Amino acid sequence: MFACKSLKTDIETNQKPLPSNYGNSLDTLNIATLNWRQYFEDSLLTQLIDSAISENLDLKMAWQRIETARAQTKIALGNQLPTVSANTAYLQRKFGFYTMDDAGNRVTEFAPGDTIPTHLPDYNVGLTATWEVDIWGKLRNQRKSALSNYLASVEGRKFVVSNLVAEVAVAYYELLALDNELEIILQTIQKQEEALEVIKLQKETGRSNELAAQQFEAQLLGFKSMEFETKQQIARKENHINYLMGRFPQSIPRLKESLFNSSNHSFSAGVPSQLLLNRPDIRAAEFELAATKFDVKSAKASFYPSLNLSAGFGFQAYNPQFLFLSPASNAYSLLGSLMMPVVNRKAIKAHFNKAKANQLTAIYSYQQSILNGFVEVSNELQHIKNLKEMNLLKRRQKEILGLSVVTAQDLYRATRATYLEVLLTQQNFLQSQLEFVNAGKQQQIAKIKLYKALGGGWQ
């Protein structure tokens, strides 16, 4: 026998308590409560997100998963109710001559002088019903499990929306960064072309040499190569945004200056306990955990006897003209059966153990989703703080290197600096400009990721 102790459905695990705050912050304000239309202040971006939510194929598939879970809930509810079927049947029978049935029929009369025919028809019209009486709650727990899975699918769709909003916003700011990088590269190319013309004139007057002209021209070709590489990245990023919007490639409207727009919102993370309410993935994991608990209880009920009732009522006759004569042609049946598993208990035990293992997996998954949410928020809070300081340094570095380019050119004209120093200064300045753009991009992306990590974006 399977010991009663092994049928325990309550599983206990050690769960670490959620910290009461992020660092030293005690602020309960949370930007996750903002609708994404309020959080993102760029009207062009909100239009893209709106379109993506309407047409994104992943989101449409998430809707269908909800419909599947909803249908499964109705199926589980239907299993608790009696099944009633209307039936009409016609049967033609003939018994063998040397049989007890045929011998009895030959001398049996339906009515005086009307014996049972050799070829015996049988007409039947009526209703049949079957019902499994849910004594131990097996069907009831199956319905609760289906309902929990349905609620998990609803939260799963919210999580898809949250991810989609964040992904479109990140791709949008990456595209703006590429636009700014391309503008910087084009400006650098223009200045390099002007510098190359000066070097060529100096070579003709003997103030420079062929090597200097070759070095400047080689650097110019490198910048032009960067131009086409950046254009290719822009095309790919536009196509990615269009893909998220469920449409074929086309131009994405945007203003590259928006990359450096500061937000009017304070980046308040609230308290960690709010993650349990705001993050759809945590709520989905919670409902999935609840579903596995009901699955265990349902599997446990399989060890106990099941009571099944079946009944039928209708009209039956060998001749259609007598079919609806009541009460003569009335026919009914009633059957109750109590079945107890005996031989296949090992299979039932295996099914129960599988359900318990699924429940334990769901517990760990739920704990993991909470831990992951807390870590994501902590990372982005620290990231935003560091990016703010880094951006200030990158801005100052860009300004100094911009001045150094002018200084190097002046010194070169006065023959107090070499052309290699000019080339290196120009390259450093270009790199600092690109890094400054990247720092601005990273700031915008960190704000998006913090908003998503806190559970925003699906409202």
NORQUI-V998313 format. One record per backbone hydrogen bond with DSSP energy under -1.0 kcal/mol. CO is the residue of the C=O (numbers start at 1). NH is the residue of the N-H. E is the energy in kcal/mol with one decimal. If there is no record, write none. Layout:
co = {CO CO}
nh = {NH NH}
e = {E E}
//
This chain:
co = {3 4 5 22 30 31 35 35 36 42 43 44 45 46 47 48 49 50 51 52 56 57 58 59 60 61 62 63 64 65 66 67 68 69 70 71 72 73 74 75 77 78 83 85 87 89 91 93 99 100 101 102 108 111 114 114 118 120 122 123 124 125 126 127 128 129 130 131 133 137 138 139 140 141 142 143 144 145 146 147 148 149 150 151 152 153 154 155 156 157 158 159 160 161 162 163 164 165 166 167 168 169 170 171 172 173 174 175 176 177 178 179 180 181 182 183 184 185 186 187 188 189 190 191 192 193 194 195 196 197 198 199 200 201 202 202 209 210 211 212 213 214 215 216 217 218 219 220 221 222 223 224 225 226 227 228 229 230 231 232 233 234 235 236 237 238 239 240 241 242 243 255 256 257 258 266 268 271 272 274 275 279 280 281 282 283 284 285 286 287 288 289 290 291 292 293 294 295 296 297 300 301 306 307 308 309 310 311 312 313 314 315 317 319 320 322 325 327 329 331 333 335 337 339 344 345 346 347 348 349 350 351 352 353 354 355 356 357 358 359 360 361 362 363 364 365 366 367 368 369 370 371 372 373 374 375 376 377 378 379 380 381 382 383 384 385 386 387 388 389 390 391 392 393 394 395 396 397 398 399 400 401 402 403 404 405 406 407 408 409 410 411 412 418 419 420 421 422 423 424 425 426 427 428 429 430 431 432 433 434 435 436 437 438 439 440 441 442 443 444 445 446 447 448 449 450 451 452}
nh = {6 7 8 25 33 34 38 39 40 46 47 48 49 50 51 52 53 54 55 56 60 61 62 63 64 65 66 67 68 69 70 71 72 73 74 75 76 77 78 79 80 81 130 128 126 124 122 120 103 104 105 106 116 114 110 111 120 93 91 317 89 315 87 313 85 311 83 309 135 141 142 143 144 145 146 147 148 149 150 151 152 153 154 155 156 157 158 159 160 161 162 163 164 165 166 167 168 169 170 171 172 173 174 175 176 177 178 179 180 181 182 183 184 185 186 187 188 189 190 191 192 193 194 195 196 197 198 199 200 201 202 203 204 205 207 208 213 214 215 216 217 218 219 220 221 222 223 224 225 226 227 228 229 230 231 232 233 234 235 236 237 238 239 240 241 242 243 244 245 247 246 258 259 260 261 268 31 274 275 278 279 283 284 285 286 287 288 289 290 291 292 293 294 295 296 297 298 299 300 301 303 304 339 133 337 131 335 129 333 127 331 125 123 322 323 325 329 330 316 314 312 310 308 306 348 349 350 351 352 353 354 355 356 357 358 359 360 361 362 363 364 365 366 367 368 369 370 371 372 373 374 375 376 377 378 379 380 381 382 383 384 385 386 387 388 389 390 391 392 393 394 395 396 397 398 399 400 401 402 403 404 405 406 407 408 409 410 411 412 413 414 416 415 422 423 424 425 426 427 428 429 430 431 432 433 434 435 436 437 438 439 440 441 442 443 444 445 446 447 448 449 450 451 452 453 454 456 455}
e = {-1.1 -1.4 -1.1 -1.8 -1.5 -1.6 -1.5 -2.1 -2.5 -2.2 -1.7 -1.5 -2.4 -2.4 -2.1 -2.3 -2.6 -1.5 -2.0 -2.7 -1.6 -2.2 -1.9 -1.8 -1.6 -1.9 -1.6 -2.1 -2.4 -2.3 -2.6 -2.4 -2.2 -1.8 -1.8 -2.3 -2.4 -2.0 -2.4 -1.7 -1.1 -1.1 -2.2 -2.7 -2.2 -2.4 -1.9 -2.9 -2.2 -2.3 -2.2 -1.9 -1.9 -3.1 -3.2 -1.1 -1.1 -2.7 -2.5 -1.9 -3.1 -3.7 -2.6 -2.6 -3.1 -2.8 -3.3 -3.1 -2.2 -2.5 -1.7 -2.1 -2.0 -2.4 -2.3 -2.3 -2.3 -2.4 -2.0 -2.4 -2.2 -2.1 -1.9 -2.1 -2.4 -1.9 -1.7 -2.2 -1.9 -2.5 -2.7 -2.6 -2.6 -2.9 -2.1 -2.8 -2.7 -2.1 -2.8 -2.5 -2.2 -2.2 -2.2 -2.0 -2.2 -2.2 -1.9 -2.2 -2.2 -2.5 -2.6 -2.1 -2.2 -2.5 -2.6 -2.3 -2.4 -2.6 -2.2 -2.2 -2.6 -2.5 -1.9 -2.4 -2.6 -1.9 -1.8 -2.4 -2.4 -2.0 -2.5 -2.2 -1.8 -1.5 -2.4 -1.2 -1.6 -2.4 -2.4 -2.4 -2.3 -2.5 -2.1 -2.0 -2.3 -1.8 -2.1 -2.2 -2.0 -1.9 -1.6 -1.6 -2.0 -2.5 -2.1 -2.0 -1.9 -2.2 -2.2 -2.3 -2.4 -2.6 -2.3 -2.2 -2.1 -2.4 -2.3 -2.2 -1.4 -2.5 -1.6 -1.9 -1.4 -1.4 -1.5 -1.8 -2.3 -1.9 -2.0 -2.4 -2.2 -2.0 -2.7 -2.1 -1.9 -2.1 -2.5 -2.0 -2.0 -2.2 -1.8 -1.6 -1.8 -2.0 -2.0 -1.8 -2.3 -2.5 -2.2 -1.6 -1.7 -1.4 -2.6 -2.4 -2.8 -2.7 -3.1 -3.3 -2.4 -3.3 -2.5 -2.5 -3.2 -2.0 -1.1 -1.5 -3.6 -1.3 -2.4 -2.5 -2.4 -2.8 -2.8 -2.7 -1.8 -2.7 -2.4 -2.2 -2.4 -2.7 -2.3 -2.0 -2.2 -2.4 -2.3 -2.0 -2.4 -2.3 -2.2 -2.1 -2.2 -2.4 -2.4 -2.4 -2.6 -2.3 -1.8 -2.4 -3.0 -2.1 -2.3 -2.4 -2.5 -2.1 -2.4 -2.7 -2.3 -2.4 -2.1 -2.5 -2.7 -1.8 -2.4 -2.8 -1.9 -1.3 -2.7 -2.8 -1.4 -1.7 -2.7 -2.2 -2.0 -2.6 -2.4 -2.1 -2.2 -2.5 -2.0 -1.8 -2.0 -1.5 -1.3 -2.3 -2.9 -2.2 -2.3 -2.6 -2.2 -2.2 -1.5 -3.5 -1.6 -1.5 -2.6 -2.6 -2.2 -2.4 -2.3 -2.5 -2.3 -2.4 -2.4 -2.3 -2.1 -2.3 -2.4 -2.0 -2.1 -2.4 -2.3 -2.0 -2.3 -2.8 -1.8 -1.9 -2.6 -2.4 -1.8 -1.8 -2.8 -2.2 -2.0 -2.4 -2.9 -1.9 -2.6 -1.5}
//
